[in-house]
Amino acid sequence: MQSKAMEKLVVAGKRKTAIAKAAISRGEGNVRINGKPYQLLSFFHRLAIEEPIKIAKQVLGEFNFDIDVKVRGGGIEGQIEAARLAIAKALVKFTRSNELKKSYLAYDRHLLIADTRRKETRKPRDSKARAKRQKSYR
């Protein structure tokens, strides 16, 4: 039997400037993003969100979790990837399944490990982060 602390768990996922917080608990298998069922998303976004869910169904045999994801910041693609990361991390942490963790890493490393690349800052007295002003001799 699980302790009271594992009744509900909140896990965060980041992608660029988008931050997703996934709250997972036991339930009927409902996944909602910003209060709406993920099935209402466009086709490719729905597929991206379904990837960690389908892998969990294959490994665990059942999917009896309710996941509520709240995403803020960034663009649409960044929000979807942040939500995908948060869902996968929440499932691994909630179930404590090592087999699920291994299958996520074998399928796609970015399901559990965040992509830490960020925009490079603009340099002083320059127009962009990398482009330097050309020197003119005439």
C-alpha positions as a Python dict, from the first residue, in 0.01 Angstrom:
ca = {
    (1, 'M'): (0, 0, 0),
    (2, 'Q'): (130, 343, -86),
    (3, 'S'): (176, 612, 174),
    (4, 'K'): (-33, 931, 195),
    (5, 'A'): (253, 1125, 35),
    (6, 'M'): (215, 929, -288),
    (7, 'E'): (-156, 1003, -333),
    (8, 'K'): (-70, 1311, -537),
    (9, 'L'): (264, 1411, -682),
    (10, 'V'): (369, 1724, -873),
    (11, 'V'): (660, 1710, -1119),
    (12, 'A'): (792, 1989, -1344),
    (13, 'G'): (930, 1978, -1697),
    (14, 'K'): (1099, 2257, -1895),
    (15, 'R'): (1164, 2325, -2262),
    (16, 'K'): (1308, 2660, -2371),
    (17, 'T'): (1096, 2913, -2177),
    (18, 'A'): (794, 2683, -2130),
    (19, 'I'): (740, 2531, -1787),
    (20, 'A'): (494, 2245, -1731),
    (21, 'K'): (380, 2115, -1392),
    (22, 'A'): (215, 1774, -1393),
    (23, 'A'): (5, 1662, -1096),
    (24, 'I'): (-41, 1284, -1098),
    (25, 'S'): (-275, 1074, -885),
    (26, 'R'): (-461, 741, -904),
    (27, 'G'): (-765, 758, -1128),
    (28, 'E'): (-929, 645, -1452),
    (29, 'G'): (-659, 744, -1703),
    (30, 'N'): (-755, 1104, -1775),
    (31, 'V'): (-482, 1334, -1905),
    (32, 'R'): (-564, 1706, -1919),
    (33, 'I'): (-347, 1991, -2037),
    (34, 'N'): (-445, 2335, -1905),
    (35, 'G'): (-784, 2195, -1803),
    (36, 'K'): (-868, 2040, -2142),
    (37, 'P'): (-840, 1673, -2246),
    (38, 'Y'): (-529, 1616, -2458),
    (39, 'Q'): (-746, 1455, -2729),
    (40, 'L'): (-857, 1807, -2832),
    (41, 'L'): (-501, 1898, -2940),
    (42, 'S'): (-393, 1893, -3303),
    (43, 'F'): (-283, 1558, -3449),
    (44, 'F'): (96, 1584, -3406),
    (45, 'H'): (72, 1744, -3063),
    (46, 'R'): (-163, 1467, -2953),
    (47, 'L'): (86, 1206, -3077),
    (48, 'A'): (369, 1372, -2882),
    (49, 'I'): (164, 1367, -2561),
    (50, 'E'): (53, 1005, -2622),
    (51, 'E'): (410, 870, -2651),
    (52, 'P'): (487, 849, -2276),
    (53, 'I'): (131, 727, -2207),
    (54, 'K'): (148, 442, -2460),
    (55, 'I'): (492, 331, -2337),
    (56, 'A'): (358, 329, -1979),
    (57, 'K'): (59, 116, -2090),
    (58, 'Q'): (294, -135, -2256),
    (59, 'V'): (531, -161, -1961),
    (60, 'L'): (285, -141, -1670),
    (61, 'G'): (-2, -319, -1846),
    (62, 'E'): (-257, -63, -1727),
    (63, 'F'): (-290, 314, -1708),
    (64, 'N'): (-498, 407, -1405),
    (65, 'F'): (-355, 754, -1339),
    (66, 'D'): (-508, 1100, -1368),
    (67, 'I'): (-258, 1360, -1484),
    (68, 'D'): (-332, 1735, -1481),
    (69, 'V'): (-68, 1941, -1661),
    (70, 'K'): (-45, 2319, -1632),
    (71, 'V'): (185, 2481, -1889),
    (72, 'R'): (299, 2844, -1897),
    (73, 'G'): (541, 3046, -2107),
    (74, 'G'): (709, 2977, -2438),
    (75, 'G'): (549, 2881, -2766),
    (76, 'I'): (315, 2598, -2857),
    (77, 'E'): (585, 2344, -2948),
    (78, 'G'): (789, 2422, -2637),
    (79, 'Q'): (479, 2382, -2422),
    (80, 'I'): (398, 2044, -2577),
    (81, 'E'): (753, 1917, -2522),
    (82, 'A'): (756, 2048, -2164),
    (83, 'A'): (423, 1875, -2096),
    (84, 'R'): (553, 1550, -2249),
    (85, 'L'): (862, 1564, -2028),
    (86, 'A'): (657, 1639, -1715),
    (87, 'I'): (415, 1351, -1784),
    (88, 'A'): (696, 1098, -1832),
    (89, 'K'): (886, 1216, -1523),
    (90, 'A'): (567, 1206, -1316),
    (91, 'L'): (486, 850, -1425),
    (92, 'V'): (837, 725, -1341),
    (93, 'K'): (842, 898, -1003),
    (94, 'F'): (487, 794, -909),
    (95, 'T'): (520, 428, -1007),
    (96, 'R'): (885, 394, -898),
    (97, 'S'): (928, 158, -1192),
    (98, 'N'): (1286, 104, -1306),
    (99, 'E'): (1164, -87, -1613),
    (100, 'L'): (951, 211, -1720),
    (101, 'K'): (1249, 444, -1679),
    (102, 'K'): (1469, 218, -1894),
    (103, 'S'): (1207, 192, -2168),
    (104, 'Y'): (1164, 572, -2176),
    (105, 'L'): (1540, 621, -2208),
    (106, 'A'): (1562, 355, -2480),
    (107, 'Y'): (1278, 515, -2679),
    (108, 'D'): (1372, 881, -2646),
    (109, 'R'): (1618, 1029, -2398),
    (110, 'H'): (1427, 1360, -2396),
    (111, 'L'): (1127, 1194, -2230),
    (112, 'L'): (1313, 1204, -1898),
    (113, 'I'): (1608, 1438, -1946),
    (114, 'A'): (1540, 1804, -2023),
    (115, 'D'): (1703, 1977, -2317),
    (116, 'T'): (1902, 2251, -2144),
    (117, 'R'): (1984, 2455, -2454),
    (118, 'R'): (1882, 2818, -2423),
    (119, 'K'): (1911, 3128, -2640),
    (120, 'E'): (2256, 3283, -2619),
    (121, 'T'): (2260, 3633, -2476),
    (122, 'R'): (2327, 3938, -2690),
    (123, 'K'): (2676, 4086, -2644),
    (124, 'P'): (2727, 4455, -2562),
    (125, 'R'): (2801, 4693, -2855),
    (126, 'D'): (2688, 4425, -3100),
    (127, 'S'): (2373, 4345, -3292),
    (128, 'K'): (2345, 3971, -3219),
    (129, 'A'): (2496, 3703, -2997),
    (130, 'R'): (2754, 3582, -3248),
    (131, 'A'): (2758, 3816, -3551),
    (132, 'K'): (3042, 4067, -3522),
    (133, 'R'): (3058, 4402, -3695),
    (134, 'Q'): (3273, 4402, -4006),
    (135, 'K'): (3587, 4610, -4001),
    (136, 'S'): (3626, 4860, -4282),
    (137, 'Y'): (3968, 4989, -4390),
    (138, 'R'): (3831, 5249, -4633),
}
